[in-house]
Amino acid sequence: MAFFTFLLFTGFVAFYATWQLRRDQLNTQDGYFLGGRSLTGVVIAGSLLLTNISTEHLVGMNGSAYRNGAIIVAWEVTSALALVVAALYFAPRYLKMGLTTIPEFLEKRFDGFTRTIVALLLIISFVATLLPIVLYTGALNIEAIFEISDLLNVSQKQGIWITILVVGIIGGVYAIFGGLKMVAYTDTINGFGLLVAGLLVPILALLSIGNGNIISGISAVFENDPGKFNVISTESGIGPGARTAILPFEVLFTGLIINQIYFWTMHQSIIQRVLGAVNLKEAQKGLLFTGLLKILIPIVIVLPGLIGFYYFGESLYDNPDSVYPLLVKKVLPLWLTGFFVAVMMGAILTTFNSALNSAATVFSLGIFKRYINRRANEKKLVSIGKWTSALLAAFAILIAPFVANAPSGLYQLLQQLNGIFFIPIASVIIAGFLFKNVTATGAKAGLLFGLGFYVIMYYVLEVDLHFVHIWGIEFILNIMVMHLVSYWYPQKTLFEMQDAGVVNLQPWKYAKPISIILVIITILVYLLLGNV
């Protein structure tokens, strides 16, 4: 029965997306890479949510919440603030310039070589960090729920390998043949499914704990360990123990906000949906709707971890990434587990597909056309994009099994690795917008300094600082290095942003009021749940 519901939902998503694409032109640059610049607010919001929320959140964040409490919620709640910045500042400028990729802005603002460096860093970050971790956590969850190894009569390790291979191939097929619009349509359906299935897990668990009463259930979970609900960490981000701290409260005011602004306003796999918007109004709707959803999403990716502590106590402290799959098996009826795994598969595919599509876009337009074949037509670029997706999918499948046994959990590992790439790129893009005197030479110096600084401080010297604090210090130093080098190598002409006339730039009339509401809600979360 579970397998039947899995096939039913997965088949419906594939049929719906294929049917929606029946009249689309997927052999053009905008059609394949940007969905024909036709995405609406609802599609953008659904796609952004699913691109962001994947198994590394469901498995990793719930595992962290189980062991460390609700302090991990900061990764989600503060996203709303970054999405406000994206809607009000970055989206109008990106759409005005008619960008297809973020590195394209760097060429306009600095030079082609700066664009190429960032394009390569983005592709490396996708293959080395995001794609393998998404595949591995997805396989871990599917193996734990469906027990693939038992079905196939193989070892658990072999079962995970097989699952990684199957999911990776399916994800590659989606991204290769459907382009951004296929990804966006499947995201929207899977996004709705994820919210429904994700909410069912804590709701059914709390009903069971409270004998049919959710309030009694949440009270029992709270009384079991009230400290787990505290969203403000008492950990220190400086000194002994800082390196193993999960998320000290003070890092919210240093590197975390830089990371959030990068991810939600500059990360290619996220912002590509905004670049594909039909107009600025729909782009802002999509971004701000996502902000509302991100404030609610801890119910799906944090609360189950706290419920897991009620059920399992400290018995799984050495293996927190197994908590969520075990909870799903415990509370969901058998016929619903198939639907849940289908949604889980959708969440994996969404993040996987999005990263593949973004990497293909960056390589085809930023590297292949620039250095390999300047005369390549749109059909050739789409073909190269498909081959790029296929090769990167293969690399990710090969790397995925090696991310097992991360000491602090898979989500924490992902964030630590992201720091290598995110902060240097963020500092250069922010400097490109805010500091007119920063030159191309200064930008390249900042990129190289940032890459070396984080690796040396965190991995070589192993300083007693939380890695998010290192992000904050790195960002400040990057900006200083860029200004210093730009002083010695000044530019001859200042950059002027030109209107490409690609889409309507009329803003959404409710953008500012909803932005204010999001900021207030974010502050209230910390006022109400701090020091519980």
Secondary structure, 3 states (H helix, E strand, C coil): CHHHHHHHHHHHHHHHHHHHCCCCCCCCHHHHHCHHHCECHHHHHHHHHHHHCCHHHHHHHHHHHHHHCHHHHHHHHCHHHHHHHHHHHHHHHHHHHCCCCHHHHHHHHCCHHHHHHHHHHHHHHHHHHHHHHHHHHHHHHHHHHHCHHHHHCCCHHHHHHHHHHHHHHHHHHHHHHHHHHHHHHHHHHHHHHHHHHHHHHHHHHHHHHCCCCHHHHHHHHHHHCHHHHCCCCCCCCECCCCCCCCCCHHHHHCHHHHHHHHHHHCCHHHHHHHHCECEHHHHHHHHHHHHHHHHHCHHHHCHHHHHHHHHHCCCCCCCHHHHHHHHHHHHCCHHHHHHHHHHHHHHHHHHHHHHHHHHHHHHHHHHHHHHHCCCCCHHHHHHHHHHHHHHHHHHHHHHHHHHCCCCCCHHHHHHHHHHHHHHHHHHHHHHHHHCCCCCHHHHHHHHHHHHHHHHHHHHHCCCCECHHHHHHHHHHHHHHHHHHHHHHCCCCCCCCCCCCCCCECCCCCCHHHHHHHHHHHHHHHHHHHCCC
